[in-house]
Amino acid sequence: MSGRCFLGIDTSNYKTSVALVDEDGRILANHQRFLTVKEGERGLRQSDAVFQHVNRLPEMMEQLFRKPGGFDGRGIAAVSVSERPRPVEGSYMPVFMAGLAVARSTAAALGVPLYRVSHQEGHIEAVRHGTPLETSKRFVSFHFSGGTTEAILVEEQENGTSYHIVGGSRDISYGQLLDRVGVALGMRFPCGAELDEIAMSGSGENPEAVRIPAIRSRDGWINLSGIETCCQRLIREGTETEALIRSLFREITASVGTMTRQIAEKYGVADFLYAGGVSSSQYVRTHLDTGTRRYFGAPELSADNAVGVALSGGKYYAAEACQRNTTE
């Protein structure tokens, strides 16, 4: 391997991830493993998640450094890591400490810079890369994941990038809604991919046969706990599964479109990016109508991964190198 490359590490609530990208943004390695959740459970306690990360990271780092071709880490110019959920003051979650410990140790051993970013920034960067928004100075990125449903106004400024939450869910997230419904239907957590496949199947009863409440959006904000309660009741009543799932995805997709249009009008934004695991849904991608310019990343980069974290490290490294050259 020749040239500079950048190592990224991400330890989220649901997945352990390490990635390597080169200075042109090409993905050299992308390793990720879901954390193990017991059947019937809807997630993990933080202590259990940290324990799994601590046990899996060494194995994944060994896999990365022992890849065919004799890569030994000498080409790594910087290490980056997600150290918190969001790029806001006070954002903290214990799971990210596992990745931070390994990243700090690796950067110290290699004698290279360490860059700290948020999990949310990593999501945005992973799907932004390779789209027209890669050089955009102002856009809105939705982050739809297992624990987050937020719309973030991203603005590139001279002193860095600012992130402001301008919409989303005021209670549970789309991911939590889907996982709770899926587990109630007997699926294994996380349930999004299986539910999406059923929603896209087009078989079974007409979805119009199952009526669930519309997800109302006001000024770009929604609430989802009510529709979860409704779905749980319908499941207990024995409602036809496939029709219920398609009705749920129809309402989720419609609400994404409504939020997008409301935020576009309020903030004068025309470009929207969709990140996070729920944004990889083929149903959402196929049926979403926003009336704006919209961009999705590759499905494999929409869910939790460390590629965006590695790309962020490359950008920070390049910016610092440019600054050094300017002052010399």
PEHUTA-V392524 format. One record per backbone hydrogen bond with DSSP energy under -0.5 kcal/mol. NH is the residue of the N-H (numbers start at 1). CO is the residue of the C=O. E is the energy in kcal/mol with one decimal. If there is no record, write none. Layout:
nh->{NH;NH}
co->{CO;CO}
e->{E;E}
//
This chain:
nh->{5;6;7;8;9;10;12;16;17;18;19;20;21;22;23;25;28;28;29;31;33;35;37;41;49;50;51;52;53;54;55;56;57;58;60;61;62;63;64;65;66;67;70;71;76;77;78;79;80;81;82;83;83;84;88;91;96;97;98;98;99;100;101;102;103;104;105;106;107;108;109;110;111;112;113;115;117;119;120;122;123;124;125;126;127;128;129;131;134;135;136;139;140;141;142;142;143;144;144;145;145;150;151;152;152;153;153;154;154;155;155;156;157;157;160;162;164;166;167;168;169;170;171;175;177;178;179;180;181;182;183;184;185;186;187;195;196;197;198;199;200;201;201;202;209;210;211;212;216;218;221;222;223;228;229;230;231;232;233;234;235;236;237;238;239;244;245;246;247;248;249;250;251;252;253;254;255;256;257;258;259;260;261;262;263;264;265;266;267;268;269;272;273;274;275;275;276;278;279;279;280;281;285;286;287;288;293;294;295;297;301;302;302;303;310;311;312;313;314;315;316;317;318;319;320;321;322;323;324;325;326;327;328}
co->{75;21;78;19;80;17;15;33;10;31;8;29;6;26;4;22;20;26;20;18;16;14;35;38;45;46;47;48;49;50;51;52;53;54;56;57;58;59;60;61;62;64;67;67;73;5;5;113;7;115;9;81;117;117;86;88;93;94;94;95;95;96;97;98;99;100;101;102;103;104;105;106;107;107;77;79;81;84;85;118;119;120;121;122;123;124;125;128;131;132;133;154;271;152;140;273;150;142;275;143;148;143;167;141;150;151;164;139;152;153;162;137;155;160;157;155;153;151;151;220;149;222;172;145;173;174;175;176;177;178;179;180;181;183;182;191;192;193;194;195;196;197;198;198;206;207;209;210;214;221;218;168;216;224;225;226;227;228;229;230;231;232;233;235;234;240;241;242;243;244;245;246;247;248;249;250;251;252;253;254;255;256;257;258;259;260;261;262;263;264;264;293;140;295;142;273;302;144;144;276;277;278;281;282;283;284;270;292;272;274;298;298;299;299;306;307;308;309;310;311;312;313;314;315;316;317;318;319;320;321;322;323;324}
e->{-1.8;-3.1;-2.1;-2.8;-1.5;-2.6;-1.8;-2.7;-2.6;-2.6;-2.3;-2.4;-2.1;-2.1;-1.2;-2.1;-3.0;-0.6;-1.8;-2.7;-2.4;-2.8;-0.5;-2.2;-2.4;-2.8;-1.9;-2.0;-2.4;-2.7;-1.6;-2.0;-2.8;-0.6;-2.2;-2.7;-2.2;-2.0;-2.0;-2.5;-1.6;-0.9;-1.1;-0.7;-1.5;-3.0;-0.8;-2.5;-2.9;-2.1;-1.9;-0.6;-2.7;-0.6;-1.5;-1.7;-1.5;-2.0;-0.6;-1.0;-0.7;-2.1;-2.1;-1.5;-2.7;-2.7;-1.9;-2.6;-2.7;-2.2;-2.3;-2.2;-1.3;-2.0;-0.7;-2.7;-2.6;-3.0;-2.0;-1.9;-2.0;-2.3;-2.6;-2.2;-1.5;-2.1;-1.8;-2.1;-2.1;-0.9;-0.8;-2.0;-2.1;-2.9;-0.5;-3.1;-3.1;-0.6;-2.9;-0.7;-3.1;-1.6;-2.5;-3.0;-0.5;-0.5;-3.5;-3.1;-0.7;-0.5;-2.1;-2.7;-0.5;-2.5;-1.7;-2.7;-1.7;-3.0;-0.9;-2.5;-2.5;-2.7;-0.5;-1.2;-2.4;-2.6;-2.6;-2.6;-2.1;-2.8;-2.7;-1.8;-1.3;-1.7;-2.6;-2.5;-2.6;-2.1;-1.8;-2.6;-1.9;-0.6;-0.9;-0.6;-2.3;-1.7;-0.6;-0.6;-0.9;-2.6;-1.3;-2.5;-0.5;-1.6;-2.2;-2.0;-2.3;-2.7;-1.9;-2.3;-2.3;-2.0;-1.7;-1.5;-2.5;-2.0;-2.5;-2.4;-2.1;-2.3;-2.5;-2.2;-2.0;-2.4;-2.6;-2.2;-2.2;-1.9;-2.0;-2.2;-2.7;-2.4;-2.2;-2.4;-2.6;-2.6;-2.0;-2.3;-2.6;-1.0;-1.0;-2.1;-2.7;-2.1;-2.8;-0.5;-0.9;-1.7;-0.7;-1.2;-1.6;-1.6;-2.2;-2.1;-2.3;-1.8;-2.0;-0.5;-2.2;-0.8;-1.9;-0.8;-0.9;-1.1;-2.3;-2.7;-2.2;-1.9;-1.9;-2.0;-2.4;-2.4;-2.3;-2.4;-2.2;-2.3;-2.3;-2.1;-2.3;-2.1;-1.8;-1.8;-1.3}
//
